[in-house]
Amino acid sequence: MSDDLERDLGLYATITISMGAMIGSGIFVLPALGFTKAGPAVILAYIAAGLVVLPAALSKAEMATAMPESGGTYLYIDRAMGPLFGTVAGIGAWFSLVFKSSFALVGLGAYLLLLVPLSGGLVKVVALGLAALIVALNIVGTKQSGKAQSVIVTAVVVALAAYVLNSGVVVDTTRFQPFADEGTGGIVTAAAFVFVSYAGVTKIASVAEEVENPDRNLPRGILISMGIMMVLYTLVVAAVVGLNDPGLLSTSGPNGGPSLTPMADGAGQLFGGVGVVAIALVAVLALTSMANAGVLASSRFPLAMSRDSLAPGGLARVSERFKTPRNAILLTGGLLLALIAFVPVVELAKLASAFQILVFSIVNVALIVFRTSGVESYQPSFRAPGYPYVQVVGLVGGLALLTQMGPLPIVGAAAIIVGGVAWYLFYGRARTDREGALDVLLAQRRGDEPVSSD
């Protein structure tokens, strides 16, 4: 086997992989949950969450052009702050993305029930089957996976555009009043919960090694997909609020909770039963796309960590036939299947979201470290505008959202951190002596000789 991956993802595939990681639960499940916390002002919550994500997206776009290799978040934090921080970020980001993919596939259940009267057990079987298919698709080839992603995302975006355009005829403007009855606090809390809607924007950085012309396609793919999704989220959520009775959004879900199918509820107002079926089909496509993007990106974390001797060496092997990291994909797929089969993934997805907010905040710090240290190996072709003020705003905004998640998700994030530190101390520390750009910066402050950041 070789260790080289094939660069066969063009700009359109780059954009659709990034969008595919965002078009999922953020549109089809979370609007009703956000509505219970902010009322109609959930529209502003989506905008606020996007603005908090934007600094990290800009930071990752810059670092991706300096390090167009597999690993994304792990790679940037590791090279900036050293292998201890890298191990925590890599393991945490891997778990978070797999949790999110599991949540997407299990979330198919609510929409599948709108199409066929399946029992709970059969819904899980379908989710497991789709997970196995996605894993196989990722092993066969990134190019094939990217093509499938492009087709699915294009179809979903067209359907969502039609949904928004047609909603203008039926929307009841009185449903937007009172607009912010939960106040600013409700908007901030809702923004923290819907933050994960945008968390997939930089997943494409995890497969940077497989992107054609990364200096051009990576920053464009990240920023174009981010811009499209901020507009799309705003319009779709506004349509959902305007189409649905507030009580339906807030109490029609399991055990009297928020609706798990708010898009389908609105489609019923637009087109009746035919609309419900159509949106359910689109939701199945979108959530499958989200899970596919999650496996594609998350499997590159163990690959990158293996290359750095922070994970077993076999995870770095690339299939000579398919040019994909088969072992890393199988490990990721195994975790995905186990979570779907045995774990209440919806709850775990909430826990994982807190760590995603934390990681996005630290990514901004990583960029500041790289720029300040001046290490020679850091030569990005794209420079994030507004440095360092944009990064400081992203850090403060992310930490502010984290405080709104409640104690349980914060405890979950802390557990991932403890697990990552333990893995580094017992496995990684003895196998690597690399230093990060932070060590270079600290040596400069002490007046010592510069330390290698390779």
WOSULSUL-V920549 format. One record per run of one state. SS is the DSSP state (a for helix, b for strand, c for the rest). FROM is the first residue (numbers start at 1). LEN is the number of residues. If there is no record, write none. Layout:
BEGIN
SS;FROM;LEN, SS;FROM;LEN
END
This chain:
BEGIN
c;1;1, b;2;1, c;3;6, b;9;1, c;10;1, a;11;10, c;21;4, a;25;4, c;29;1, a;30;37, c;67;3, b;70;1, c;71;2, a;73;9, c;82;1, a;83;33, c;116;4, a;120;21, c;141;1, a;142;29, c;171;2, a;173;4, c;177;6, a;183;15, c;198;1, a;199;8, b;207;1, a;208;3, b;211;1, c;212;2, a;214;30, c;244;2, a;246;6, c;252;2, a;254;3, c;257;5, a;262;10, c;272;1, a;273;35, c;308;5, a;313;4, c;317;1, b;318;1, c;319;7, a;326;17, c;343;2, a;345;29, c;374;15, a;389;14, c;403;4, a;407;25, c;432;5, a;437;10, c;447;8
END
